[in-house]
Every structure is written in C-alpha cells, then in structure tokens.
Amino acid sequence: MKKPDSLGPFLAIRTEREYDGAVERLNVLVDEVGDHRKDPRYRLIETLSVLIEAYDREHQRLPEASGIEVLRFLMEQHGLTQGDLPEVGSQGVVSEVIRGCRRLNVRQIQALAARFGVDPGVFIDAGRRVSRHRSERVIQ
C-alpha cells in the first residue's frame, strides 16, 4: 500500500474517492501509531475514524429488515433456540412471535434489546407483520 504524501486532516468526506483516501490514511496511521495515545498523530486517527463512520452512516444503507427477521438473525448468530429466550416467554410464545402470529410487547422488546445489546427500535416493527387471520391471539 502506498503511503500518502500528506497526513493532514479532512474537514469532511464528500466523495467515494475522498472516503477511499481517508481509509488508506487511517490504515497507514494505525500501522505506524498503533494504540500509543500519546503520539500526536493519535488524534488524527480519532478524527479520521469519526469522519469515516459518518460517511458510512450516510452512504452505506443497511438492508431493511423486520423486527422478526432481526430476532431470527440474532438467535442464529448466538446459536439460540426458541426455548433459550425466557425474555419473550415460553417456547410456544417465542414460536408465535417468530411466525408473525404474535406481537412483542414493550417489556419483551426492552429485555431482548438488553440481552443482545441493540437498540430496542430494531424489534418495534415486529408487531406490524402480525397475521390477521389469527388476530384473536394478537397482543394489543
């Protein structure tokens, strides 16, 4: 990898080319500075990291996923079964949530968010996909 000529800070990253340059500069700095916080270049590492993250947030959209899809994904990633989620309820309750027949309530959402370390909002839309043919079982 070619070492950039200048390590001056960016004020903003506006294009993909500037983004690539910032990432390259950050990689070079991390290789040279490491985690030595007393090195004056460490502040540039922090600055570039913030700018790169801001650009990513604005330009790298995450795919849309329902709360149920997020829950399924987290269960898979953590190797959990329906019986491993007492925060939601019994295995039967979890099954109904996963199938879209039952909504998560506020307590369940908060417990799941705490367990997985995610924003509670990722589970909020789970209730909007509840099957209407079993509405008598939907928690309002």
C-alpha positions in Angstrom: 0.0 0.0 0.0 1.4 3.4 -1.0 1.9 5.8 1.9 0.0 9.1 1.5 2.2 12.2 1.0 0.2 14.3 3.5 -1.4 13.2 6.7 -3.4 16.4 7.1 -6.9 16.0 8.5 -10.0 16.1 6.4 -12.7 18.6 7.2 -15.4 16.4 5.6 -15.6 13.3 3.3 -17.9 14.1 0.4 -17.0 11.6 -2.3 -16.1 7.9 -2.6 -12.6 8.9 -3.7 -12.1 11.0 -0.5 -13.5 8.1 1.5 -11.0 5.7 0.0 -8.2 8.2 0.7 -9.3 8.6 4.3 -9.4 4.8 4.8 -6.0 4.5 3.3 -4.6 7.2 5.5 -6.3 5.7 8.6 -4.8 2.3 7.9 -1.3 3.8 7.5 -1.6 5.7 10.7 -2.9 2.7 12.7 0.0 0.7 11.4 2.5 3.4 12.4 0.9 4.7 15.6 -0.9 1.7 17.0 -2.6 2.4 20.3 0.0 4.8 21.5 -2.4 7.6 22.7 0.5 10.0 23.5 1.6 10.1 19.9 0.3 13.4 18.4 -1.0 11.6 15.4 -3.4 9.6 17.5 -5.9 12.5 17.4 -5.8 12.3 13.7 -6.7 8.6 13.9 -9.7 9.5 16.1 -10.7 12.3 13.7 -10.5 10.1 10.6 -12.4 7.3 12.3 -15.3 9.7 13.1 -15.3 11.1 9.6 -15.3 7.7 8.0 -18.0 6.4 10.3 -20.2 9.5 9.5 -19.7 8.9 5.8 -20.6 5.2 6.2 -23.7 6.0 8.1 -24.9 8.4 5.4 -23.9 6.4 2.4 -23.9 2.7 3.3 -27.6 1.9 4.0 -28.3 -1.3 5.8 -30.9 -3.5 4.2 -34.4 -3.2 5.6 -35.3 -6.0 8.0 -38.4 -6.5 10.1 -38.1 -7.0 13.9 -38.8 -10.6 13.4 -36.0 -11.0 10.9 -33.6 -9.3 13.3 -34.7 -11.6 16.1 -34.2 -14.7 13.9 -30.8 -13.4 12.8 -29.7 -12.7 16.4 -30.9 -16.2 17.5 -28.9 -17.8 14.7 -25.8 -15.8 15.4 -25.9 -16.7 19.1 -26.9 -20.3 18.5 -30.2 -19.9 20.4 -33.4 -21.9 20.2 -36.9 -20.7 20.9 -36.5 -22.2 24.4 -33.5 -20.0 25.1 -35.5 -16.8 25.1 -37.2 -16.6 28.5 -37.3 -12.8 28.0 -40.0 -13.4 25.4 -41.9 -16.2 27.2 -42.4 -19.9 26.7 -41.2 -21.7 23.6 -44.7 -21.5 22.3 -44.9 -17.7 22.7 -41.5 -17.4 21.0 -42.7 -19.6 18.2 -45.8 -17.4 17.7 -43.6 -14.3 17.6 -41.2 -15.9 15.1 -44.1 -17.0 12.8 -45.6 -13.5 13.0 -48.7 -14.5 14.9 -48.0 -12.5 18.0 -46.5 -9.1 18.7 -43.6 -8.4 21.0 -44.7 -6.2 23.9 -42.7 -3.3 25.4 -41.2 -5.5 28.2 -40.1 -8.2 25.8 -38.6 -5.6 23.4 -36.6 -4.0 26.2 -35.4 -7.3 27.5 -34.3 -8.5 24.1 -32.5 -5.2 23.4 -30.6 -5.5 26.7 -29.8 -9.2 26.1 -28.4 -8.6 22.6 -27.0 -5.1 23.1 -29.1 -3.5 20.3 -31.4 -0.5 20.1 -35.0 -1.5 21.1 -36.2 0.1 17.8 -34.9 -2.9 15.8 -37.8 -5.0 17.2 -40.6 -2.4 17.1 -42.0 -3.2 13.7 -42.4 -6.9 14.6 -46.0 -6.1 15.6 -46.9 -4.7 12.2 -46.4 -8.0 10.4 -48.8 -10.0 12.6 -51.0 -12.3 10.7 -54.6 -11.0 10.7 -56.2 -14.5 10.4 -55.2 -15.1 14.0 -56.0 -11.7 15.3 -57.7 -13.1 18.4 -54.2 -14.1 19.6 -52.5 -10.8 18.9 -51.5 -8.8 22.0 -52.7 -5.2 21.5 
